[in-house]
C-alpha cells in the first residue's frame, strides 16, 4: 500500500469518526469563500448553463441548417 493510500484511509476513517468536525470545517470553508467572492446568488449557475448552450454542437448545426434553407 502506498503512503498516499494510507493517508487517504486515515482521513476517511477520521471523517467517519468525527462528522461534527468535518461539518464545521465545511461550513468554515463556505464562509471563507463567501467572504472572498461574495454571496452566491445563482448567477454563476445560469452563466454555466448559457456557456454550455453556446458550445452545443447540435444547436450550431440547427442554426446552420436554418441559415442554409433561406
Beta strands, then each sheet from edge to edge (+ up, - down):
end
